[in-house]
Amino acid sequence: MKKVYLLLFVLLMSVVLTIPAEAASEKVAIEGNSVLTAKQMGDFVLLKKPDPKLTTVDIYRLADLFLSIGRMEGIRGDIAFAQAIHETGFFQYGKDVSPEQNNYSGIGAVGGGAQGAFFQTPEEGVRAQIQHLKAYANNEPLVTEKIDPRFDYVKPRGIAPYWTDLNNRWAVPGNGYGEKVLTIFDEMKQINLAIPNVSSEWTSKLPAASVYLKADMPLISPDGKTEKILKKGYSYKVFGTLGNNYNLGGNYVIAANSSKMSLYIGRLHIKSKNIDLYKPDGKVHRKMIPGEIVKVFSHDANAYYVGGGYYIKKGTDVSFYKGNIQMLADSPLVDKEGNIAKTLKKGQTFRVYAINGNQLDLGGGYYLTYDKSKHTYTNN
């Protein structure tokens, strides 16, 4: 498995991101919007250390927590994740703090064997770190419920608005502390953008995913010029990646920015009232409603992840699909051996459960060969 990780991530490193460099010597603010994705952040850790020592959350869900909580508090969650990497040694620990503490930034660990703060869940540990950073960064009130035990010890509030201002403050002695965090972040930016659960060698002419815009974004043409402004509140088809950009077709791209968009790879259909939505810590958040449709951002062998670290377990009572196909003309449906099973009639619409080139899996072991002149595919 480690060899597979290594091979995958070496391939991901083949294209350098186009995000402007934020050198460690520059003044980089603690507050602000993240730009990296949870996939990039998790890939970076696994490239360095394939076995991070975490408790009830995997590295990608942890990265997602840093982004989502950072977004709520107005703090750079992606750089805070780099800080956690620095503090924990790529989540290997081994000093005063143990993985069971869910303490990713050494809060309360003042040396001399003092273990520091304990947090019940990964979410609480991330929230405490983001809150402590906010205490240094500005005077704004907290949006999330306060859990940082040392929040009120930062006096005056806003004394360290830049990462390098944390030198000799977050850690003592802490010469070059902020620079070390930013150096890790700069290295993390070199991980090539990837679409979760989609091969980098996606060959289908159909979209691999969709991106929902939370802010207006420029669409950049292949010659590097702004073609037009894409409006927030709409979803757009994504056919792959180019550097740190999402390819919206014909090599027209938008720059990936986790604070301005969310990328989803399909949807989940809830077929039973017995399906639970779980929090990142494994506790049940609520019951799902039969017939409910939710966006899926990634999945693994056990669960579908639906944003903010929340997930739904895989099972027969949920159905993941990539999009829908409408018949513009009568079309043959074939089985695995290529035998025609039936004819799909013009005007009918079906769910597509997987895409392999121009072969669309319509479920039950039956397939349709995509033809642009005969079919309309939608995934938005």
C-alpha positions as CSV (number, residue, x, y, z in Angstrom):
1,M,0.0,0.0,0.0
2,K,2.8,2.4,0.8
3,K,4.3,1.7,-2.6
4,V,1.0,2.5,-4.2
5,Y,0.8,5.8,-2.3
6,L,4.3,6.7,-3.3
7,L,3.7,6.0,-7.0
8,L,0.4,8.0,-7.0
9,F,1.9,11.0,-5.3
10,V,5.0,11.1,-7.5
11,L,2.7,11.3,-10.5
12,L,0.8,14.1,-8.8
13,M,4.0,16.0,-8.3
14,S,4.6,16.1,-12.1
15,V,2.8,19.4,-12.7
16,V,3.7,22.5,-10.6
17,L,0.8,24.6,-9.3
18,T,0.2,28.0,-10.7
19,I,-0.7,29.6,-7.3
20,P,1.4,32.6,-6.8
21,A,4.3,31.9,-4.4
22,E,3.9,33.0,-0.8
23,A,7.6,32.9,0.3
24,A,8.3,32.5,3.9
25,S,9.9,35.9,4.0
26,E,6.7,37.6,2.9
27,K,4.1,39.0,5.3
28,V,1.3,36.4,5.1
29,A,-1.8,37.2,7.1
30,I,-3.2,34.6,9.5
31,E,-6.7,35.6,8.6
32,G,-8.0,35.2,5.1
33,N,-9.3,32.6,2.6
34,S,-7.8,29.2,2.0
35,V,-6.8,28.3,-1.5
36,L,-5.8,24.6,-1.3
37,T,-8.1,21.7,-1.4
38,A,-8.4,18.9,1.2
39,K,-7.2,16.5,-1.5
40,Q,-4.0,18.4,-2.0
41,M,-3.4,18.8,1.8
42,G,-4.0,15.1,2.5
43,D,-1.9,14.0,-0.4
44,F,1.0,16.0,0.8
45,V,1.0,14.4,4.2
46,L,0.7,10.9,2.8
47,L,3.5,11.6,0.4
48,K,5.8,12.3,3.3
49,K,4.4,9.9,5.9
50,P,1.9,7.3,4.6
51,D,0.7,6.4,8.1
52,P,-0.4,9.5,10.0
53,K,-1.4,8.7,13.6
54,L,-4.9,10.0,13.9
55,T,-7.8,8.8,16.0
56,T,-11.4,8.9,14.5
57,V,-10.7,10.7,11.3
58,D,-8.6,10.1,8.2
59,I,-6.2,12.7,6.8
60,Y,-8.5,14.0,4.2
61,R,-11.4,14.5,6.6
62,L,-9.0,16.3,9.0
63,A,-7.9,18.6,6.2
64,D,-11.6,19.3,5.4
65,L,-12.2,20.3,9.0
66,F,-9.3,22.8,8.9
67,L,-10.8,24.3,5.7
68,S,-14.4,24.4,7.0
69,I,-13.7,25.7,10.5
70,G,-11.1,28.1,9.2
71,R,-13.7,29.4,6.7
72,M,-16.2,30.0,9.5
73,E,-13.7,32.0,11.6
74,G,-12.0,33.8,8.7
75,I,-8.7,32.1,9.3
76,R,-6.4,30.4,6.7
77,G,-7.2,26.8,7.4
78,D,-4.8,25.6,4.8
79,I,-1.8,27.3,6.5
80,A,-3.2,26.2,9.9
81,F,-2.9,22.7,8.5
82,A,0.7,23.3,7.7
83,Q,1.2,24.5,11.3
84,A,-0.3,21.2,12.5
85,I,2.1,19.3,10.3
86,H,5.0,21.3,11.8
87,E,3.8,20.8,15.4
88,T,3.1,17.1,15.1
89,G,5.9,16.0,12.7
90,F,3.4,15.0,9.9
91,F,1.1,13.6,12.6
92,Q,3.7,11.2,13.9
93,Y,3.9,12.9,17.4
94,G,6.4,11.2,19.7
95,K,7.0,14.1,22.1
96,D,4.8,15.5,24.9
97,V,1.5,15.3,22.9
98,S,-0.1,12.0,21.9
99,P,-2.6,11.3,19.0
100,E,-5.4,10.6,21.5
101,Q,-5.4,14.2,22.6
102,N,-6.6,15.5,19.2
103,N,-4.3,18.4,19.8
104,Y,-2.7,19.3,16.5
105,S,-0.9,22.5,17.6
106,G,0.6,21.9,21.0
107,I,-1.9,24.0,22.8
108,G,-0.9,23.9,26.5
109,A,2.2,21.8,25.9
110,V,4.7,24.2,27.4
111,G,7.6,21.7,27.7
112,G,9.1,19.8,30.5
113,G,6.7,16.8,29.9
114,A,3.5,18.9,30.1
115,Q,1.1,17.1,27.7
116,G,-1.1,20.1,27.0
117,A,-4.8,20.2,26.3
118,F,-7.0,17.2,25.6
119,F,-9.9,17.5,23.1
120,Q,-12.7,14.9,22.8
121,T,-12.8,14.9,19.0
122,P,-10.7,15.9,16.0
123,E,-13.3,18.7,15.3
124,E,-12.7,20.2,18.8
125,G,-8.9,20.0,18.3
126,V,-9.1,21.8,15.0
127,R,-11.6,24.4,16.4
128,A,-9.3,25.2,19.3
129,Q,-6.3,25.7,17.0
130,I,-8.3,28.0,14.7
131,Q,-9.7,29.9,17.6
132,H,-6.2,30.4,19.1
133,L,-5.0,31.7,15.8
134,K,-7.9,34.1,15.6
135,A,-7.0,35.4,19.1
136,Y,-3.6,36.4,17.7
137,A,-4.9,37.6,14.3
138,N,-7.6,40.1,15.1
139,N,-10.2,41.4,17.6
140,E,-13.2,39.8,15.9
141,P,-15.6,37.7,18.0
142,L,-15.7,34.0,17.7
143,V,-18.3,32.4,15.4
144,T,-18.0,28.9,16.8
145,E,-18.4,28.0,20.5
146,K,-15.2,28.7,22.4
147,I,-13.2,25.6,23.2
148,D,-9.6,26.9,23.2
149,P,-8.5,26.8,26.8
150,R,-5.9,29.5,26.2
151,F,-7.9,31.9,24.1
152,D,-8.2,34.5,26.8
153,Y,-4.4,34.3,27.5
154,V,-3.7,36.1,24.3
155,K,-3.4,39.8,25.3
156,P,-3.9,42.1,23.6
157,R,-6.1,40.4,21.0
158,G,-4.7,40.9,17.5
159,I,-1.1,41.2,18.6
160,A,0.2,38.9,15.8
161,P,-1.8,39.4,12.6
162,Y,0.9,37.7,10.4
163,W,2.3,34.2,10.6
164,T,5.8,35.4,11.3
165,D,4.4,37.5,14.2
166,L,4.0,34.1,16.0
167,N,7.8,33.8,16.4
168,N,8.6,33.5,20.1
169,R,4.8,33.7,20.9
170,W,3.2,30.4,19.9
171,A,6.3,28.5,20.9
172,V,9.0,29.7,23.2
173,P,11.8,29.7,22.1
174,G,10.3,30.1,18.7
175,N,12.8,31.7,16.5
176,G,11.7,31.3,12.8
177,Y,8.5,29.6,13.9
178,G,6.3,31.4,11.3
179,E,8.8,30.9,8.6
180,K,8.9,27.2,9.2
181,V,5.1,27.0,8.9
182,L,5.1,29.0,5.7
183,T,7.9,26.8,4.2
184,I,5.8,23.7,4.8
185,F,2.8,25.5,3.2
186,D,4.9,26.5,0.2
187,E,6.0,22.9,-0.3
188,M,2.4,21.7,0.1
189,K,1.3,24.0,-2.7
190,Q,3.4,21.9,-5.1
191,I,1.0,19.0,-4.9
192,N,-0.8,18.9,-8.2
193,L,-4.6,19.4,-8.1
194,A,-6.6,16.2,-8.5
195,I,-10.3,15.3,-8.5
196,P,-11.2,12.9,-5.8
197,N,-11.9,9.3,-7.0
198,V,-11.2,10.3,-10.6
199,S,-8.2,9.0,-12.4
200,S,-5.7,11.6,-13.6
201,E,-6.0,9.8,-17.0
202,W,-9.7,10.5,-17.4
203,T,-10.3,9.9,-21.1
204,S,-14.1,10.3,-21.4
205,K,-15.5,13.3,-23.3
206,L,-18.1,13.5,-20.5
207,P,-17.4,15.6,-17.4
208,A,-15.6,14.0,-14.4
209,A,-17.2,16.3,-11.8
210,S,-19.0,19.6,-11.2
211,V,-17.9,22.7,-9.5
212,Y,-20.3,25.0,-7.6
213,L,-19.2,28.6,-7.3
214,K,-19.6,30.5,-4.1
215,A,-18.2,33.6,-5.7
216,D,-17.8,35.1,-9.2
217,M,-14.8,33.6,-10.9
218,P,-13.0,34.5,-14.2
219,L,-13.0,31.9,-16.9
220,I,-9.5,31.9,-18.5
221,S,-9.0,31.0,-22.1
222,P,-6.2,28.8,-23.4
223,D,-4.2,31.9,-24.2
224,G,-4.4,33.1,-20.6
225,K,-7.0,35.9,-21.1
226,T,-10.2,36.3,-19.2
227,E,-13.0,35.0,-21.5
228,K,-15.9,36.0,-19.1
229,I,-16.9,36.0,-15.5
230,L,-18.7,33.0,-14.2
231,K,-21.4,33.9,-11.7
232,K,-21.7,32.5,-8.2
233,G,-24.6,30.2,-7.4
234,Y,-24.2,28.1,-10.5
235,S,-22.6,24.7,-11.2
236,Y,-20.3,24.1,-14.1
237,K,-19.0,20.8,-15.7
238,V,-15.4,19.9,-15.0
239,F,-13.5,17.7,-17.5
240,G,-10.2,17.4,-15.6
241,T,-7.4,19.5,-14.2
242,L,-4.6,21.6,-15.6
243,G,-2.0,22.5,-13.0
244,N,-4.0,24.1,-10.2
245,N,-6.9,24.8,-12.4
246,Y,-10.2,23.0,-13.2
247,N,-10.7,22.4,-16.9
248,L,-14.2,23.4,-17.9
249,G,-13.8,22.1,-21.4
250,G,-11.6,23.0,-24.3
251,N,-8.8,24.0,-21.8
252,Y,-10.9,26.9,-20.6
253,V,-10.1,26.9,-16.9
254,I,-10.9,28.4,-13.5
255,A,-8.3,28.6,-10.7
256,A,-9.0,26.2,-7.9
257,N,-9.8,28.0,-4.7
258,S,-11.5,26.1,-1.8
259,S,-13.0,29.3,-0.4
260,K,-14.8,30.2,-3.6
261,M,-16.0,26.8,-4.8
262,S,-16.9,23.3,-4.0
263,L,-16.2,20.3,-6.3
264,Y,-18.5,17.3,-6.2
265,I,-18.2,14.1,-8.1
266,G,-21.8,12.9,-8.0
267,R,-24.9,12.5,-5.9
268,L,-26.2,10.1,-3.3
269,H,-29.8,8.9,-3.4
270,I,-31.2,7.9,0.0
271,K,-33.6,5.0,-0.3
272,S,-34.4,4.2,3.3
273,K,-35.4,6.0,6.5
274,N,-32.7,4.0,8.4
275,I,-29.8,6.0,6.9
276,D,-27.7,8.1,9.3
277,L,-25.6,11.2,8.6
278,Y,-22.5,11.0,10.7
279,K,-20.3,13.8,12.1
280,P,-16.5,13.6,11.6
281,D,-16.2,12.1,15.1
282,G,-18.5,9.2,14.2
283,K,-21.5,10.4,16.1
284,V,-24.9,10.5,14.4
285,H,-25.9,14.0,13.3
286,R,-29.4,13.2,12.0
287,K,-31.5,10.7,10.1
288,M,-31.7,11.1,6.4
289,I,-35.0,11.4,4.6
290,P,-36.0,8.8,2.0
291,G,-35.7,10.2,-1.4
292,E,-33.2,12.9,-0.3
293,I,-30.4,13.7,-2.8
294,V,-27.0,14.9,-1.4
295,K,-23.8,15.9,-3.2
296,V,-20.8,13.6,-2.8
297,F,-17.4,15.1,-2.6
298,S,-15.4,11.9,-2.3
299,H,-15.7,8.3,-1.1
300,D,-13.7,5.4,0.1
301,A,-14.4,1.7,0.8
302,N,-16.7,2.5,3.7
303,A,-18.4,5.8,3.2
304,Y,-19.5,8.7,1.0
305,Y,-18.3,12.1,2.2
306,V,-20.7,14.9,1.8
307,G,-18.8,18.0,3.1
308,G,-17.3,19.4,6.3
309,G,-16.1,15.9,7.3
310,Y,-19.7,14.5,7.5
311,Y,-20.3,11.2,5.9
312,I,-22.9,8.5,5.1
313,K,-21.9,4.8,5.3
314,K,-22.0,2.7,2.1
315,G,-24.8,0.1,1.8
316,T,-27.6,-1.2,-0.3
317,D,-30.0,1.5,1.0
318,V,-28.0,4.3,-0.7
319,S,-27.2,4.7,-4.3
320,F,-24.3,6.8,-5.7
321,Y,-24.6,8.1,-9.3
322,K,-22.5,10.4,-11.5
323,G,-25.3,12.1,-13.5
324,N,-28.2,11.5,-15.8
325,I,-28.5,10.6,-19.5
326,Q,-31.5,11.5,-21.6
327,M,-32.4,9.7,-24.9
328,L,-32.6,12.0,-27.9
329,A,-33.2,8.8,-30.0
330,D,-33.9,5.2,-29.4
331,S,-30.7,3.5,-28.2
332,P,-29.6,-0.1,-27.4
333,L,-28.9,-1.1,-23.8
334,V,-26.3,-4.0,-23.7
335,D,-25.2,-6.4,-21.1
336,K,-21.5,-7.2,-20.1
337,E,-21.2,-9.5,-23.1
338,G,-22.4,-6.8,-25.5
339,N,-25.7,-8.4,-26.2
340,I,-28.7,-6.1,-26.7
341,A,-31.0,-6.4,-23.7
342,K,-33.6,-3.8,-24.6
343,T,-34.1,-0.5,-26.5
344,L,-34.2,2.7,-24.5
345,K,-36.8,5.0,-25.9
346,K,-36.5,8.6,-27.0
347,G,-37.4,11.0,-24.2
348,Q,-36.5,8.6,-21.4
349,T,-33.9,9.6,-18.7
350,F,-31.7,7.2,-16.7
351,R,-29.1,7.6,-14.0
352,V,-25.5,6.9,-14.8
353,Y,-23.6,5.1,-12.1
354,A,-20.1,5.0,-13.6
355,I,-18.3,6.2,-16.7
356,N,-15.5,4.4,-18.6
357,G,-14.6,6.3,-21.7
358,N,-17.9,6.4,-23.7
359,Q,-19.4,3.4,-21.9
360,L,-22.0,4.4,-19.3
361,D,-23.0,2.1,-16.5
362,L,-26.8,2.3,-16.1
363,G,-26.9,-0.2,-13.3
364,G,-27.7,-3.9,-13.0
365,G,-24.8,-4.9,-15.3
366,Y,-26.2,-2.9,-18.3
367,Y,-24.4,-0.3,-20.4
368,L,-25.0,2.4,-22.9
369,T,-22.6,3.6,-25.5
370,Y,-22.6,7.4,-25.3
371,D,-23.3,9.3,-28.6
372,K,-23.5,13.1,-28.4
373,S,-26.0,13.1,-31.3
374,K,-28.3,10.7,-29.5
375,H,-27.9,11.5,-25.9
376,T,-27.8,14.5,-23.5
377,Y,-25.7,14.0,-20.3
378,T,-26.1,16.2,-17.3
379,N,-24.2,16.2,-14.0
380,N,-25.0,19.6,-12.5
